């Protein structure tokens, strides 16, 4: 999984690295959905379907947003103390 460390600007803005945006439909003026999870925030291009997230968390078999929230919580719980 690719990761980047960024600072949040005065107005709450975060720059998503170009190499991460490339190929994800996140070009200039693209719209994204911001999903508030228990332990983080998920940013998804809105033209993408939920099925496009398949494989995001390996073999967890995430089928819907509720399961995604649970898996994300589990994933980040092991990384944040």
Buried (B, 14 or more C-beta within 10 A) or exposed (E): EEEEEEEEEEEEEEEEEEEEBEEBBBEEEEEBEEBEBEEBEBEBBEEBEEEEBEEBBEEBEBEEEEEBBBBBEEBEEEEEE
